[in-house]
Amino acid sequence: MRSATERTAGLVRAVRQEQLGLPTPCAKFDVRDLINHLEWVAELFESLARKGPMIEQGPYAGDFPARAEGTLAAWSRPEAWEGTSPAMGMPMTALGHMYLVDMVVHGWDLATATGQEYEPDPEAVSRALHFTEQMVETGRRRGVFGPPVAVPDDAPLFDRMLGLIGRDPAWTA
């Protein structure tokens, strides 16, 4: 969680004002919308880690790195990983993995859209892929993941994960 979040926060910090309107591989978001989504994800998963309520997405604030620190602090508590989320009715371990998938994938979305280098942590990719393989059909039914994109069987794990959730690893603007 920490390495994926810190990598994504570094990417957010490097976004220039003139890049906020650029398209991203996540078709429903431009760069500004993607960063706003990350802000909400950080705030939401901090609340969930504390067994708190679902929260609504607010307007873009440009403060993802600070929010992400709060999220990491909340999840660093052992009790955050215990039991079931009252707000979502899912095991806390599943929610932690959902957050990880968001950080890893949206980090790539942001880097790809803004021309930044991105090398996700191999352990984070492995964990995120394992979780995604188990949850992909549920994610598609809920509109979180798109139809799969074909990638070669011998493609890197990260490319296989991107294809599994409906992202084209070769995407360009």
Secondary structure as UniProt FT lines:
FT   HELIX           2..14
FT   HELIX           17..19
FT   TURN            20..21
FT   TURN            27..28
FT   HELIX           31..49
FT   TURN            50..51
FT   HELIX           64..75
FT   HELIX           78..81
FT   TURN            86..88
FT   HELIX           92..114
FT   HELIX           122..141
FT   TURN            142..143
FT   TURN            153..154
FT   HELIX           157..165
FT   TURN            169..170
//
